[in-house]
Each structure stands twice: as C-alpha cells, then as structure tokens.
Amino acid sequence: MDDTSLLQMAKAWPLLEELSIIGYSNSNHQVTPHSFVLLLWHCPCLVSVAVSINWIMIDMHAMPRDIPYPEFSHNALSHLVLVGSRIENPVSVAAFMSAIAPNIKSIGEDNEYSDVDNIFTQEYSARMMFQDLVTALPIIREQGMRMMFRRAMRGSHSHRGSAQRGG
C-alpha cells in the first residue's frame, strides 16, 4: 500500500466506514501520516482503520505547538489498528493522532506485535504508551480548553467591574 493507492481508494469510496489493509507491513509499503489524514478527509464516515503507517517523519521532528492540521478533526474514527507500524516516539505520534482523530477509543494491533513474547521489548512499551496517550490526550486537551475559558471569563468580569467603578 502506498500513498497514491490509498488516496485513490479514499476518493473512490467517500462513504467508507471500515478499511483494513493487512499483510503489507513491509516498511517499503507504508503510507505517510499526511496520506492517512487525506484518507480521513475524503472518508468522513470512517470508523475503523487498519493500515501500515510510516511514523518516521513524526518521530524525527518535534511536534509543533499547534495542531498539525488546525482546521481538521475527524470525529468518526474510533478504532485504529497498528499494522506493522513502528513507533519510536509515542508522545509525538499520540499527540498527532489525538489532534486529528480525538474520538479514538480503541487501538488494536496486527498479529506481528500482539505476541506475548514481545511484551518486554522497547517496541511493545512504545506501543503501550502510544495507546494510553491517544485515549488520554483528548481529555487533557478538553480540560485545558475549559481552564482557558474560565480564565477568559474571570478576566472579562474583572474588566467589566473596573469600568463600572471608574465611570
């Protein structure tokens, strides 16, 4: 699976709800995070996705402070399957995924990484951290927004009060 093929599928099936492409976990056949976002953009009903994503670009660069795609949030996606996707920096990848798909509730794994023998490897630890963070970050983001709103409301009340006393 490559970026071009994934984009062609996304454009051909805009009402797609589930997509599972398993068996292409070779690093030469992974889609980029950008193409993954385009898939979500073209398929707004997509609830479950299983594709091999090359996270290396996100792993190599620090995440920007703003959301990677500020005008885009795919709210339908609730299930993601990691198909042979190696995650070196789970914090950056989780921040990226939780920003573009804030309603992910479950993360599955393909058979390659679900083996019990792998539980003590660094890759397994990174995947577990990624899973925990993806579900936690939207909650943290929402709490942060509430705190900012409360501060803004307090600021507008104190501002109004001083204007009334002065006049």
URNORLIN-V217296 format. One record per helix or strand of 2 or more residues. SS is the DSSP state (h for helix, s for strand). FROM is the first residue (numbers start at 0). LEN is the number of residues. If there is no record, write none. Layout:
((SS;FROM;LEN) (SS;FROM;LEN))
This chain:
((h;2;10) (s;17;3) (h;26;3) (s;30;2) (h;32;10) (s;47;4) (s;52;2) (h;55;5) (s;78;4) (h;89;11) (s;105;4) (h;115;5) (h;121;45))
